[in-house]
Amino acid sequence: MLVTTAEVDEIRKAVGARELFLYLDVEQGEWLLPRAVFLLQEKLNAYASFVLDGKMRELYPWAVARNVRVVVRSRGQPPAAALELIERANALLPEGPVISLERVAAQ
């Protein structure tokens, strides 16, 4: 959820895989908030801090940034500014984590 900017929504790792998935959920209608893109930026900053500033290593000592994928799960059409933000964030983090967008059906 965009409004909980200081939290990681979900963490997953498949058995035997090296990649760690951090999910950021954008619920139905959240893109309509006036500050949605700003909130996404704040949440992505919190995820980057989690990965790059050592907290992730405390919880998962084997994890490295290049094996982390942040998945923005969107229930609804994200605005163009959100897509641009994700592209810019990926360009700023060439060593990882990788940020991707996944559209999911509304619940």
Buried (B, 14 or more C-beta within 10 A) or exposed (E): EBEEBEEBBEBEBEEEEEBBBBBBBBBEEBBEBEEBBBBBBBBBEBBBEBBBEEEBBEEBEEBBBEBBBBBBBBBBEBBEEBBEBBEEBBEEBEEBBBBEBEEEEEE
